[in-house]
Amino acid sequence: MADELTTEEIAQNYTAMGHCVNVINSSKEPWQSDSDWNERAEVNKEYLRVMVAKDYWTDEDMTAVNAAIGG
């Protein structure tokens, strides 16, 4: 069953995915341990994996998302 979202909600989800890509592509904060940084990146990657699998996407460019996920 397809998620029934408004165009605005889909746009918000796409924007949120962009924020996750930015987090993944950013540098570790000076206060973060390596394990904290790795966990933060993995949480964002998992979110992107879930979101990219949604069936409501049409012509959105997922190039950066897929690159951030590693696929």
C-alpha positions in Angstrom: 0.0 0.0 0.0 1.4 3.4 -1.0 2.0 6.0 1.6 -0.5 8.7 1.0 1.3 12.0 1.6 0.7 15.4 0.3 3.1 17.0 -2.2 4.3 19.2 0.6 5.0 16.3 2.9 7.0 14.5 0.2 9.0 17.7 -0.4 9.7 17.9 3.4 10.9 14.3 3.4 13.1 15.0 0.5 14.6 18.0 2.3 15.1 16.0 5.4 17.0 13.4 3.3 19.3 16.2 2.1 20.0 17.2 5.7 21.0 13.6 6.4 23.3 13.6 3.4 24.9 16.8 4.7 25.5 15.2 8.1 27.1 12.1 6.5 29.3 14.2 4.3 30.4 16.6 7.0 33.4 16.3 9.2 33.3 14.9 12.7 32.8 17.5 15.3 35.8 18.2 17.6 33.8 17.1 20.7 32.8 13.7 19.1 34.5 10.5 19.6 35.1 8.3 16.6 32.4 5.8 17.9 29.9 8.7 18.4 30.6 10.0 14.9 30.3 6.5 13.3 27.0 5.9 15.2 25.6 9.3 14.0 26.5 8.6 10.4 25.0 5.1 10.5 21.7 6.3 12.0 21.5 8.8 9.2 22.4 6.2 6.6 19.7 3.9 8.0 17.1 6.7 7.7 18.1 7.3 4.1 17.8 3.5 3.3 14.3 3.5 4.7 13.3 6.7 3.0 14.7 5.9 -0.5 12.6 2.7 -0.5 9.4 4.6 -0.2 7.1 4.2 -3.2 5.9 7.8 -3.5 9.1 9.2 -5.1 8.7 10.3 -8.7 11.5 12.3 -10.4 13.5 13.3 -7.4 17.3 13.0 -7.9 18.5 10.4 -5.4 22.2 10.5 -6.6 23.5 12.2 -3.5 21.4 10.0 -1.2 22.6 6.8 -2.8 26.2 8.1 -2.7 25.8 8.9 1.0 24.4 5.5 1.7 27.3 3.9 -0.2 25.2 2.4 -2.9 
